[in-house]
Every structure is written in C-alpha cells, then in structure tokens.
Amino acid sequence: MSEFRITHEIHEVHPDIREKLTATTIEAINESSARSAEDAALVLRNKLGEIGVHMSDAACLAAVERIRSGKTLRFEIERDDGEFHHEEH
C-alpha cells in the first residue's frame, strides 16, 4: 500500500493532518537515512504514534520506500459519500 487513507471525520477534526503526516514521514526518513528500509519504517511508525496516527508496518514500509525512490506520498480523504479525494504532497 502506498497511500494514506484518512477518513473525512479525522480530516474535519484535524484539517492539517496531511501536513503533519508529510512532515513526520520526512523527519523519520531523514533521521533513519543510514538505516534499512525496515528500520526506517519502525522509526516512522513510532513517530506517527507520537502524533496519534497508527499505521501498519506494511504501510510504513511502503511510505519509506516511496519517499526513498523519489516519489510523492499520496493521501486519500474518504468523503461522507464514500468517494475519495486525492491530494499529493
């Protein structure tokens, strides 16, 4: 999985969640740049936990690999109608 899925309710309560996710992810990856992708994913998971976001190991690893390969993170906000709003950072 290379996308963060954020429910509409979370986005309503925390409208800056995408920016926090981006900043936290980049900070974790920078801190763990000399480590393996798996170790960087653990650092990311811990840092996300500090801001109240819980992601699976697989999702954290995918985010690390995506950033390290020069790609952007993709966020999906699930709307009340079940549709998704895409935004890339």
N, C-alpha and C positions, 0 to 999 in steps of 0.2 A: 504494500500500500504506500503510495507516495502523496497522499492527500490528507490534510487535516479536515475532519468533518466537525463542524461546530453547529450545535442546534441554535435555532432562532432565539430561544429563551436565553441561552448563555450570551449570545451576541447582544440582546437587548439590555441585559444587566451589566455586561462588560463590553461596551462598544469598541474598546481599544484592544480586545483580545488578540486580533490578528497581529497588531504591532508588538504586543507582549510575546506572542509565540515566536515571531520572527527574531526579535532581539534576543530572547532567551536561547533559541536554537543556535544562532550565530555565536553568541557568547560561549555556549557549551562546546561548540565545534572548535572555536579558537583556542579555548583552554586545553582541549584534548587533541590538538593538531598532530602531536607526535605519537599518539596512541592509535591502536587499531580501530576500525570502524565499530566493532562490537563494544570496545571500551568507551568510545566516544558516545555511543548510544546509551550506555549506562549513565554517563555524566549528564547527558541530555535528559534522560528520564528523571533523574534526581532533581535537576534544575527546574524542570516543568512541574514536578511535585511541589516545589517551593512556592510556585505561583498558583497552586491549586488545580493544575491540569494533569490529568492522568492519561498516559498513552501506553500502549502495549510495547513490549521490547521490539517486535517486528516493525511497528510504525516508527519508533525512534530510530532504528537502524536504517529504515528507508529514507527518513529525513536526512540523516547524516550522509548517506551515500548520494542522495540527490544534491545536497549542497556541495559536497566534495567533488562532484562531477561537473560543477558549474551551472547546474540547473536551478530554477527558482522553486520555491515552495508554493504549493497550490492549496488554497483554502476554499472550502465549500461551506457556505452558510445554508443550513436547511431552513427553508421558509415554512410558515404555518400551513401552506397548501401542499407541502411535501416536495416542492421543487427546490432546486439548489441554485444558489447564486455563486458564481465563480469569481475569484479575485486572486491574482498572483502577486507575490512580493519577491 
